[in-house]
Amino acid sequence: MPNITNTAKQLATEITNFNVKKNDVKGRTRITGEHVKNNQDVRLLLGKSSIRPEALPSEVDIKKLERRVKTLDKEIAKKKLKGKNDTEE
């Protein structure tokens, strides 16, 4: 998930938490309604800046990125070792 989408979701959650405490909102239905409203408001705000979360490219999964870096490191090490062996002969 792109960072801006994550941040937007966190903002909506924080607004919900704030309003629930401030207005003493009780009950699952009312709290859920508050949260849905805040998500919609944040989405409208993103839209004003022409940001549509569903149109954003997905971020690279960190685990995939770590595996790719390890693979590249191994390939580089092999090339260095191979080059070293070629000069020793």
ZABA-807404 format. One record per atom (N, C-alpha, C, O): residue number from 1; residue in one letter; z, x, y. Coordinates in Angstrom, 3 decimals. Example, Ala and Ser with C-alpha at 12.3 -4.5 7.8 and 13.67 -1.06 7.14 Angstrom:
residues 2
<bamar 1&vodren a&up 7.800&east 13.190&north -5.690> $
<bamar 1&vodren a&up 7.800&east 12.300&north -4.500> $
<bamar 1&vodren a&up 7.800&east 13.200&north -3.300> $
<bamar 1&vodren a&up 8.465&east 14.236&north -3.319> $
<bamar 2&vodren s&up 7.080&east 12.850&north -2.250> $
<bamar 2&vodren s&up 7.140&east 13.670&north -1.060> $
<bamar 2&vodren s&up 7.870&east 12.900&north 0.030> $
<bamar 2&vodren s&up 8.039&east 13.409&north 1.138> $
END
This chain:
residues 89
<bamar 1&vodren m&up 0.000&east 0.846&north -1.171> $
<bamar 1&vodren m&up 0.000&east 0.000&north 0.000> $
<bamar 1&vodren m&up 0.000&east 0.899&north 1.243> $
<bamar 1&vodren m&up 0.786&east 1.842&north 1.325> $
<bamar 2&vodren p&up -0.870&east 0.611&north 2.197> $
<bamar 2&vodren p&up -0.910&east 1.418&north 3.418> $
<bamar 2&vodren p&up 0.430&east 1.379&north 4.158> $
<bamar 2&vodren p&up 1.157&east 0.388&north 4.097> $
<bamar 3&vodren n&up 0.734&east 2.447&north 4.840> $
<bamar 3&vodren n&up 2.003&east 2.580&north 5.542> $
<bamar 3&vodren n&up 2.214&east 1.451&north 6.555> $
<bamar 3&vodren n&up 3.328&east 0.944&north 6.685> $
<bamar 4&vodren i&up 1.178&east 1.057&north 7.262> $
<bamar 4&vodren i&up 1.334&east 0.006&north 8.276> $
<bamar 4&vodren i&up 1.742&east -1.325&north 7.628> $
<bamar 4&vodren i&up 2.514&east -2.088&north 8.209> $
<bamar 5&vodren t&up 1.231&east -1.596&north 6.442> $
<bamar 5&vodren t&up 1.585&east -2.821&north 5.724> $
<bamar 5&vodren t&up 3.050&east -2.765&north 5.298> $
<bamar 5&vodren t&up 3.781&east -3.746&north 5.429> $
<bamar 6&vodren n&up 3.465&east -1.627&north 4.794> $
<bamar 6&vodren n&up 4.866&east -1.439&north 4.408> $
<bamar 6&vodren n&up 5.790&east -1.644&north 5.596> $
<bamar 6&vodren n&up 6.798&east -2.344&north 5.496> $
<bamar 7&vodren t&up 5.446&east -1.035&north 6.710> $
<bamar 7&vodren t&up 6.258&east -1.129&north 7.913> $
<bamar 7&vodren t&up 6.310&east -2.569&north 8.425> $
<bamar 7&vodren t&up 7.361&east -3.034&north 8.866> $
<bamar 8&vodren a&up 5.189&east -3.266&north 8.367> $
<bamar 8&vodren a&up 5.144&east -4.665&north 8.805> $
<bamar 8&vodren a&up 6.060&east -5.532&north 7.941> $
<bamar 8&vodren a&up 6.774&east -6.393&north 8.455> $
<bamar 9&vodren k&up 6.035&east -5.301&north 6.634> $
<bamar 9&vodren k&up 6.890&east -6.065&north 5.729> $
<bamar 9&vodren k&up 8.361&east -5.759&north 5.997> $
<bamar 9&vodren k&up 9.203&east -6.657&north 5.953> $
<bamar 10&vodren q&up 8.671&east -4.494&north 6.275> $
<bamar 10&vodren q&up 10.055&east -4.131&north 6.594> $
<bamar 10&vodren q&up 10.503&east -4.785&north 7.890> $
<bamar 10&vodren q&up 11.638&east -5.248&north 7.996> $
<bamar 11&vodren l&up 9.613&east -4.825&north 8.874> $
<bamar 11&vodren l&up 9.936&east -5.469&north 10.147> $
<bamar 11&vodren l&up 10.248&east -6.944&north 9.936> $
<bamar 11&vodren l&up 11.249&east -7.447&north 10.446> $
<bamar 12&vodren a&up 9.401&east -7.634&north 9.194> $
<bamar 12&vodren a&up 9.631&east -9.062&north 8.929> $
<bamar 12&vodren a&up 10.973&east -9.267&north 8.228> $
<bamar 12&vodren a&up 11.697&east -10.214&north 8.539> $
<bamar 13&vodren t&up 11.305&east -8.396&north 7.294> $
<bamar 13&vodren t&up 12.583&east -8.500&north 6.578> $
<bamar 13&vodren t&up 13.756&east -8.256&north 7.521> $
<bamar 13&vodren t&up 14.756&east -8.971&north 7.466> $
<bamar 14&vodren e&up 13.639&east -7.256&north 8.380> $
<bamar 14&vodren e&up 14.717&east -6.969&north 9.334> $
<bamar 14&vodren e&up 14.904&east -8.118&north 10.328> $
<bamar 14&vodren e&up 16.034&east -8.450&north 10.685> $
<bamar 15&vodren i&up 13.814&east -8.720&north 10.771> $
<bamar 15&vodren i&up 13.912&east -9.881&north 11.668> $
<bamar 15&vodren i&up 14.631&east -11.018&north 10.949> $
<bamar 15&vodren i&up 15.485&east -11.690&north 11.527> $
<bamar 16&vodren t&up 14.277&east -11.224&north 9.685> $
<bamar 16&vodren t&up 14.939&east -12.264&north 8.889> $
<bamar 16&vodren t&up 16.435&east -11.979&north 8.787> $
<bamar 16&vodren t&up 17.256&east -12.861&north 9.040> $
<bamar 17&vodren n&up 16.786&east -10.755&north 8.420> $
<bamar 17&vodren n&up 18.206&east -10.391&north 8.306> $
<bamar 17&vodren n&up 18.939&east -10.626&north 9.612> $
<bamar 17&vodren n&up 20.041&east -11.174&north 9.621> $
<bamar 18&vodren f&up 18.333&east -10.215&north 10.709> $
<bamar 18&vodren f&up 18.943&east -10.382&north 12.026> $
<bamar 18&vodren f&up 19.166&east -11.859&north 12.336> $
<bamar 18&vodren f&up 20.261&east -12.259&north 12.731> $
<bamar 19&vodren n&up 18.112&east -12.673&north 12.154> $
<bamar 19&vodren n&up 18.210&east -14.100&north 12.480> $
<bamar 19&vodren n&up 19.172&east -14.847&north 11.557> $
<bamar 19&vodren n&up 19.864&east -15.767&north 11.994> $
<bamar 20&vodren v&up 19.216&east -14.460&north 10.297> $
<bamar 20&vodren v&up 20.131&east -15.114&north 9.353> $
<bamar 20&vodren v&up 21.572&east -14.887&north 9.802> $
<bamar 20&vodren v&up 22.383&east -15.813&north 9.776> $
<bamar 21&vodren k&up 21.894&east -13.668&north 10.210> $
<bamar 21&vodren k&up 23.256&east -13.377&north 10.677> $
<bamar 21&vodren k&up 23.534&east -14.033&north 12.023> $
<bamar 21&vodren k&up 24.574&east -14.662&north 12.216> $
<bamar 22&vodren k&up 22.596&east -13.881&north 12.947> $
<bamar 22&vodren k&up 22.791&east -14.397&north 14.306> $
<bamar 22&vodren k&up 22.943&east -15.919&north 14.322> $
<bamar 22&vodren k&up 23.804&east -16.458&north 15.018> $
<bamar 23&vodren n&up 22.107&east -16.597&north 13.556> $
<bamar 23&vodren n&up 22.093&east -18.070&north 13.562> $
<bamar 23&vodren n&up 22.872&east -18.671&north 12.401> $
<bamar 23&vodren n&up 22.849&east -19.884&north 12.194> $
<bamar 24&vodren d&up 23.566&east -17.818&north 11.639> $
<bamar 24&vodren d&up 24.363&east -18.255&north 10.491> $
<bamar 24&vodren d&up 23.556&east -19.174&north 9.560> $
<bamar 24&vodren d&up 24.009&east -20.250&north 9.170> $
<bamar 25&vodren v&up 22.352&east -18.713&north 9.221> $
<bamar 25&vodren v&up 21.469&east -19.484&north 8.337> $
<bamar 25&vodren v&up 22.031&east -19.407&north 6.921> $
<bamar 25&vodren v&up 22.369&east -18.329&north 6.433> $
<bamar 26&vodren k&up 22.126&east -20.558&north 6.272> $
<bamar 26&vodren k&up 22.658&east -20.615&north 4.908> $
<bamar 26&vodren k&up 21.695&east -21.379&north 4.022> $
<bamar 26&vodren k&up 20.959&east -22.255&north 4.478> $
<bamar 27&vodren g&up 21.715&east -21.030&north 2.754> $
<bamar 27&vodren g&up 20.880&east -21.730&north 1.775> $
<bamar 27&vodren g&up 19.572&east -21.005&north 1.536> $
<bamar 27&vodren g&up 18.908&east -20.513&north 2.448> $
<bamar 28&vodren r&up 19.244&east -20.969&north 0.269> $
<bamar 28&vodren r&up 18.034&east -20.253&north -0.145> $
<bamar 28&vodren r&up 16.774&east -20.798&north 0.528> $
<bamar 28&vodren r&up 15.927&east -20.023&north 0.973> $
<bamar 29&vodren t&up 16.647&east -22.100&north 0.605> $
<bamar 29&vodren t&up 15.449&east -22.720&north 1.184> $
<bamar 29&vodren t&up 15.306&east -22.361&north 2.658> $
<bamar 29&vodren t&up 14.209&east -22.033&north 3.110> $
<bamar 30&vodren r&up 16.398&east -22.419&north 3.411> $
<bamar 30&vodren r&up 16.335&east -22.109&north 4.846> $
<bamar 30&vodren r&up 16.065&east -20.619&north 5.079> $
<bamar 30&vodren r&up 15.293&east -20.256&north 5.967> $
<bamar 31&vodren i&up 16.698&east -19.765&north 4.284> $
<bamar 31&vodren i&up 16.473&east -18.322&north 4.441> $
<bamar 31&vodren i&up 15.040&east -17.973&north 4.056> $
<bamar 31&vodren i&up 14.395&east -17.170&north 4.730> $
<bamar 32&vodren t&up 14.539&east -18.569&north 2.981> $
<bamar 32&vodren t&up 13.150&east -18.342&north 2.574> $
<bamar 32&vodren t&up 12.195&east -18.807&north 3.660> $
<bamar 32&vodren t&up 11.222&east -18.120&north 3.970> $
<bamar 33&vodren g&up 12.466&east -19.966&north 4.237> $
<bamar 33&vodren g&up 11.628&east -20.480&north 5.326> $
<bamar 33&vodren g&up 11.613&east -19.533&north 6.516> $
<bamar 33&vodren g&up 10.566&east -19.292&north 7.118> $
<bamar 34&vodren e&up 12.774&east -19.001&north 6.847> $
<bamar 34&vodren e&up 12.886&east -18.030&north 7.943> $
<bamar 34&vodren e&up 12.053&east -16.781&north 7.634> $
<bamar 34&vodren e&up 11.356&east -16.255&north 8.501> $
<bamar 35&vodren h&up 12.140&east -16.325&north 6.400> $
<bamar 35&vodren h&up 11.404&east -15.123&north 6.004> $
<bamar 35&vodren h&up 9.890&east -15.353&north 6.030> $
<bamar 35&vodren h&up 9.137&east -14.499&north 6.498> $
<bamar 36&vodren v&up 9.457&east -16.491&north 5.533> $
<bamar 36&vodren v&up 8.019&east -16.819&north 5.550> $
<bamar 36&vodren v&up 7.523&east -16.878&north 6.989> $
<bamar 36&vodren v&up 6.456&east -16.350&north 7.303> $
<bamar 37&vodren k&up 8.300&east -17.523&north 7.867> $
<bamar 37&vodren k&up 7.924&east -17.628&north 9.280> $
<bamar 37&vodren k&up 7.789&east -16.240&north 9.898> $
<bamar 37&vodren k&up 6.832&east -15.974&north 10.626> $
<bamar 38&vodren n&up 8.734&east -15.364&north 9.615> $
<bamar 38&vodren n&up 8.692&east -14.011&north 10.191> $
<bamar 38&vodren n&up 7.509&east -13.206&north 9.661> $
<bamar 38&vodren n&up 6.890&east -12.450&north 10.410> $
<bamar 39&vodren n&up 7.189&east -13.361&north 8.381> $
<bamar 39&vodren n&up 6.006&east -12.699&north 7.833> $
<bamar 39&vodren n&up 4.737&east -13.209&north 8.506> $
<bamar 39&vodren n&up 3.839&east -12.423&north 8.811> $
<bamar 40&vodren q&up 4.655&east -14.499&north 8.736> $
<bamar 40&vodren q&up 3.484&east -15.073&north 9.407> $
<bamar 40&vodren q&up 3.374&east -14.551&north 10.837> $
<bamar 40&vodren q&up 2.284&east -14.224&north 11.305> $
<bamar 41&vodren d&up 4.525&east -14.476&north 11.534> $
<bamar 41&vodren d&up 4.520&east -13.973&north 12.909> $
<bamar 41&vodren d&up 4.062&east -12.513&north 12.969> $
<bamar 41&vodren d&up 3.277&east -12.137&north 13.840> $
<bamar 42&vodren v&up 4.555&east -11.700&north 12.042> $
<bamar 42&vodren v&up 4.159&east -10.287&north 12.014> $
<bamar 42&vodren v&up 2.671&east -10.167&north 11.684> $
<bamar 42&vodren v&up 1.967&east -9.326&north 12.244> $
<bamar 43&vodren r&up 2.206&east -11.012&north 10.775> $
<bamar 43&vodren r&up 0.779&east -10.994&north 10.427> $
<bamar 43&vodren r&up -0.082&east -11.367&north 11.638> $
<bamar 43&vodren r&up -1.135&east -10.769&north 11.859> $
<bamar 44&vodren l&up 0.363&east -12.346&north 12.415> $
<bamar 44&vodren l&up -0.364&east -12.717&north 13.638> $
<bamar 44&vodren l&up -0.392&east -11.545&north 14.619> $
<bamar 44&vodren l&up -1.412&east -11.283&north 15.257> $
<bamar 45&vodren l&up 0.726&east -10.851&north 14.732> $
<bamar 45&vodren l&up 0.787&east -9.683&north 15.608> $
<bamar 45&vodren l&up -0.210&east -8.611&north 15.158> $
<bamar 45&vodren l&up -0.911&east -8.024&north 15.983> $
<bamar 46&vodren l&up -0.269&east -8.360&north 13.852> $
<bamar 46&vodren l&up -1.252&east -7.398&north 13.334> $
<bamar 46&vodren l&up -2.674&east -7.857&north 13.661> $
<bamar 46&vodren l&up -3.526&east -7.055&north 14.044> $
<bamar 47&vodren g&up -2.913&east -9.151&north 13.504> $
<bamar 47&vodren g&up -4.234&east -9.714&north 13.784> $
<bamar 47&vodren g&up -4.662&east -9.516&north 15.227> $
<bamar 47&vodren g&up -5.847&east -9.334&north 15.503> $
<bamar 48&vodren k&up -3.702&east -9.550&north 16.157> $
<bamar 48&vodren k&up -4.019&east -9.325&north 17.570> $
<bamar 48&vodren k&up -4.550&east -7.918&north 17.804> $
<bamar 48&vodren k&up -5.239&east -7.657&north 18.790> $
<bamar 49&vodren s&up -4.225&east -7.021&north 16.891> $
<bamar 49&vodren s&up -4.737&east -5.647&north 16.977> $
<bamar 49&vodren s&up -5.883&east -5.429&north 15.989> $
<bamar 49&vodren s&up -6.241&east -4.294&north 15.676> $
<bamar 50&vodren s&up -6.444&east -6.518&north 15.511> $
<bamar 50&vodren s&up -7.564&east -6.486&north 14.554> $
<bamar 50&vodren s&up -7.212&east -5.762&north 13.256> $
<bamar 50&vodren s&up -8.055&east -5.088&north 12.664> $
<bamar 51&vodren i&up -5.973&east -5.906&north 12.825> $
<bamar 51&vodren i&up -5.540&east -5.300&north 11.562> $
<bamar 51&vodren i&up -5.367&east -6.418&north 10.548> $
<bamar 51&vodren i&up -4.535&east -7.309&north 10.718> $
<bamar 52&vodren r&up -6.177&east -6.355&north 9.478> $
<bamar 52&vodren r&up -6.070&east -7.323&north 8.388> $
<bamar 52&vodren r&up -5.630&east -6.563&north 7.145> $
<bamar 52&vodren r&up -6.409&east -5.790&north 6.588> $
<bamar 53&vodren p&up -4.390&east -6.770&north 6.700> $
<bamar 53&vodren p&up -3.869&east -5.995&north 5.565> $
<bamar 53&vodren p&up -4.780&east -5.995&north 4.338> $
<bamar 53&vodren p&up -4.922&east -4.966&north 3.678> $
<bamar 54&vodren e&up -5.393&east -7.125&north 4.029> $
<bamar 54&vodren e&up -6.251&east -7.189&north 2.837> $
<bamar 54&vodren e&up -7.533&east -6.376&north 2.993> $
<bamar 54&vodren e&up -8.209&east -6.092&north 2.004> $
<bamar 55&vodren a&up -7.872&east -6.001&north 4.224> $
<bamar 55&vodren a&up -9.088&east -5.224&north 4.461> $
<bamar 55&vodren a&up -8.804&east -3.723&north 4.553> $
<bamar 55&vodren a&up -9.735&east -2.923&north 4.646> $
<bamar 56&vodren l&up -7.538&east -3.340&north 4.529> $
<bamar 56&vodren l&up -7.195&east -1.922&north 4.638> $
<bamar 56&vodren l&up -7.425&east -1.220&north 3.305> $
<bamar 56&vodren l&up -7.212&east -1.806&north 2.244> $
<bamar 57&vodren p&up -7.862&east 0.040&north 3.363> $
<bamar 57&vodren p&up -8.036&east 0.786&north 2.113> $
<bamar 57&vodren p&up -6.669&east 1.072&north 1.494> $
<bamar 57&vodren p&up -5.688&east 1.277&north 2.209> $
<bamar 58&vodren s&up -6.612&east 1.083&north 0.186> $
<bamar 58&vodren s&up -5.337&east 1.361&north -0.473> $
<bamar 58&vodren s&up -5.022&east 2.842&north -0.371> $
<bamar 58&vodren s&up -5.920&east 3.683&north -0.324> $
<bamar 59&vodren e&up -3.747&east 3.143&north -0.339> $
<bamar 59&vodren e&up -3.291&east 4.525&north -0.279> $
<bamar 59&vodren e&up -3.369&east 5.131&north -1.676> $
<bamar 59&vodren e&up -3.302&east 4.415&north -2.675> $
<bamar 60&vodren v&up -3.508&east 6.430&north -1.741> $
<bamar 60&vodren v&up -3.531&east 7.130&north -3.020> $
<bamar 60&vodren v&up -2.118&east 7.099&north -3.597> $
<bamar 60&vodren v&up -1.149&east 7.387&north -2.894> $
<bamar 61&vodren d&up -2.006&east 6.755&north -4.858> $
<bamar 61&vodren d&up -0.726&east 6.744&north -5.539> $
<bamar 61&vodren d&up -0.165&east 8.161&north -5.569> $
<bamar 61&vodren d&up -0.865&east 9.094&north -5.962> $
<bamar 62&vodren i&up 1.085&east 8.331&north -5.160> $
<bamar 62&vodren i&up 1.690&east 9.660&north -5.063> $
<bamar 62&vodren i&up 1.723&east 10.376&north -6.403> $
<bamar 62&vodren i&up 1.551&east 11.594&north -6.445> $
<bamar 63&vodren k&up 1.938&east 9.660&north -7.494> $
<bamar 63&vodren k&up 1.966&east 10.296&north -8.817> $
<bamar 63&vodren k&up 0.585&east 10.840&north -9.177> $
<bamar 63&vodren k&up 0.469&east 11.932&north -9.732> $
<bamar 64&vodren k&up -0.459&east 10.077&north -8.859> $
<bamar 64&vodren k&up -1.822&east 10.554&north -9.116> $
<bamar 64&vodren k&up -2.109&east 11.799&north -8.282> $
<bamar 64&vodren k&up -2.731&east 12.751&north -8.753> $
<bamar 65&vodren l&up -1.647&east 11.772&north -7.046> $
<bamar 65&vodren l&up -1.858&east 12.908&north -6.157> $
<bamar 65&vodren l&up -1.132&east 14.144&north -6.678> $
<bamar 65&vodren l&up -1.683&east 15.244&north -6.644> $
<bamar 66&vodren e&up 0.094&east 13.974&north -7.157> $
<bamar 66&vodren e&up 0.839&east 15.104&north -7.715> $
<bamar 66&vodren e&up 0.127&east 15.690&north -8.932> $
<bamar 66&vodren e&up 0.049&east 16.909&north -9.080> $
<bamar 67&vodren r&up -0.400&east 14.810&north -9.816> $
<bamar 67&vodren r&up -1.132&east 15.297&north -10.994> $
<bamar 67&vodren r&up -2.387&east 16.056&north -10.564> $
<bamar 67&vodren r&up -2.717&east 17.089&north -11.146> $
<bamar 68&vodren r&up -3.084&east 15.551&north -9.553> $
<bamar 68&vodren r&up -4.301&east 16.202&north -9.078> $
<bamar 68&vodren r&up -3.988&east 17.595&north -8.534> $
<bamar 68&vodren r&up -4.726&east 18.548&north -8.784> $
<bamar 69&vodren v&up -2.884&east 17.703&north -7.786> $
<bamar 69&vodren v&up -2.491&east 19.004&north -7.232> $
<bamar 69&vodren v&up -2.142&east 19.982&north -8.357> $
<bamar 69&vodren v&up -2.544&east 21.144&north -8.310> $
<bamar 70&vodren k&up -1.400&east 19.523&north -9.364> $
<bamar 70&vodren k&up -1.062&east 20.392&north -10.499> $
<bamar 70&vodren k&up -2.319&east 20.881&north -11.210> $
<bamar 70&vodren k&up -2.427&east 22.056&north -11.560> $
<bamar 71&vodren t&up -3.275&east 19.966&north -11.423> $
<bamar 71&vodren t&up -4.523&east 20.329&north -12.083> $
<bamar 71&vodren t&up -5.280&east 21.374&north -11.257> $
<bamar 71&vodren t&up -5.777&east 22.360&north -11.801> $
<bamar 72&vodren l&up -5.363&east 21.155&north -9.964> $
<bamar 72&vodren l&up -6.059&east 22.116&north -9.099> $
<bamar 72&vodren l&up -5.349&east 23.467&north -9.105> $
<bamar 72&vodren l&up -6.000&east 24.511&north -9.124> $
<bamar 73&vodren d&up -4.011&east 23.449&north -9.087> $
<bamar 73&vodren d&up -3.255&east 24.702&north -9.148> $
<bamar 73&vodren d&up -3.572&east 25.467&north -10.422> $
<bamar 73&vodren d&up -3.751&east 26.684&north -10.384> $
<bamar 74&vodren k&up -3.643&east 24.768&north -11.550> $
<bamar 74&vodren k&up -3.961&east 25.416&north -12.826> $
<bamar 74&vodren k&up -5.366&east 26.005&north -12.796> $
<bamar 74&vodren k&up -5.590&east 27.121&north -13.264> $
<bamar 75&vodren e&up -6.313&east 25.242&north -12.238> $
<bamar 75&vodren e&up -7.690&east 25.733&north -12.165> $
<bamar 75&vodren e&up -7.777&east 26.993&north -11.296> $
<bamar 75&vodren e&up -8.487&east 27.939&north -11.637> $
<bamar 76&vodren i&up -7.060&east 26.998&north -10.189> $
<bamar 76&vodren i&up -7.059&east 28.160&north -9.296> $
<bamar 76&vodren i&up -6.449&east 29.364&north -10.013> $
<bamar 76&vodren i&up -6.972&east 30.476&north -9.935> $
<bamar 77&vodren a&up -5.340&east 29.128&north -10.710> $
<bamar 77&vodren a&up -4.683&east 30.216&north -11.451> $
<bamar 77&vodren a&up -5.620&east 30.787&north -12.516> $
<bamar 77&vodren a&up -5.685&east 32.005&north -12.688> $
<bamar 78&vodren k&up -6.339&east 29.934&north -13.225> $
<bamar 78&vodren k&up -7.282&east 30.401&north -14.252> $
<bamar 78&vodren k&up -8.387&east 31.241&north -13.623> $
<bamar 78&vodren k&up -8.756&east 32.282&north -14.165> $
<bamar 79&vodren k&up -8.916&east 30.801&north -12.486> $
<bamar 79&vodren k&up -9.987&east 31.550&north -11.822> $
<bamar 79&vodren k&up -9.496&east 32.910&north -11.355> $
<bamar 79&vodren k&up -10.211&east 33.907&north -11.459> $
<bamar 80&vodren k&up -8.262&east 32.946&north -10.835> $
<bamar 80&vodren k&up -7.697&east 34.225&north -10.395> $
<bamar 80&vodren k&up -7.505&east 35.154&north -11.584> $
<bamar 80&vodren k&up -7.810&east 36.344&north -11.504> $
<bamar 81&vodren l&up -7.002&east 34.613&north -12.683> $
<bamar 81&vodren l&up -6.775&east 35.405&north -13.881> $
<bamar 81&vodren l&up -8.106&east 35.912&north -14.441> $
<bamar 81&vodren l&up -8.221&east 37.070&north -14.843> $
<bamar 82&vodren k&up -9.096&east 35.040&north -14.460> $
<bamar 82&vodren k&up -10.416&east 35.424&north -14.954> $
<bamar 82&vodren k&up -11.015&east 36.520&north -14.073> $
<bamar 82&vodren k&up -11.574&east 37.490&north -14.587> $
<bamar 83&vodren g&up -10.905&east 36.375&north -12.771> $
<bamar 83&vodren g&up -11.413&east 37.380&north -11.847> $
<bamar 83&vodren g&up -10.701&east 38.694&north -11.995> $
<bamar 83&vodren g&up -11.317&east 39.751&north -11.862> $
<bamar 84&vodren k&up -9.419&east 38.653&north -12.268> $
<bamar 84&vodren k&up -8.627&east 39.858&north -12.469> $
<bamar 84&vodren k&up -9.056&east 40.587&north -13.729> $
<bamar 84&vodren k&up -9.153&east 41.814&north -13.736> $
<bamar 85&vodren n&up -9.317&east 39.832&north -14.811> $
<bamar 85&vodren n&up -9.758&east 40.417&north -16.072> $
<bamar 85&vodren n&up -11.149&east 41.033&north -15.952> $
<bamar 85&vodren n&up -11.434&east 42.048&north -16.588> $
<bamar 86&vodren d&up -12.016&east 40.427&north -15.142> $
<bamar 86&vodren d&up -13.363&east 40.950&north -14.959> $
<bamar 86&vodren d&up -13.326&east 42.309&north -14.258> $
<bamar 86&vodren d&up -14.147&east 43.174&north -14.563> $
<bamar 87&vodren t&up -12.404&east 42.512&north -13.338> $
<bamar 87&vodren t&up -12.349&east 43.773&north -12.602> $
<bamar 87&vodren t&up -11.653&east 44.871&north -13.385> $
<bamar 87&vodren t&up -11.830&east 46.050&north -13.079> $
<bamar 88&vodren e&up -10.871&east 44.514&north -14.381> $
<bamar 88&vodren e&up -10.128&east 45.507&north -15.168> $
<bamar 88&vodren e&up -11.016&east 46.187&north -16.205> $
<bamar 88&vodren e&up -10.669&east 47.269&north -16.677> $
<bamar 89&vodren e&up -12.118&east 45.606&north -16.565> $
<bamar 89&vodren e&up -12.949&east 46.169&north -17.646> $
<bamar 89&vodren e&up -13.708&east 47.363&north -17.240> $
<bamar 89&vodren e&up -14.442&east 47.932&north -18.048> $
END
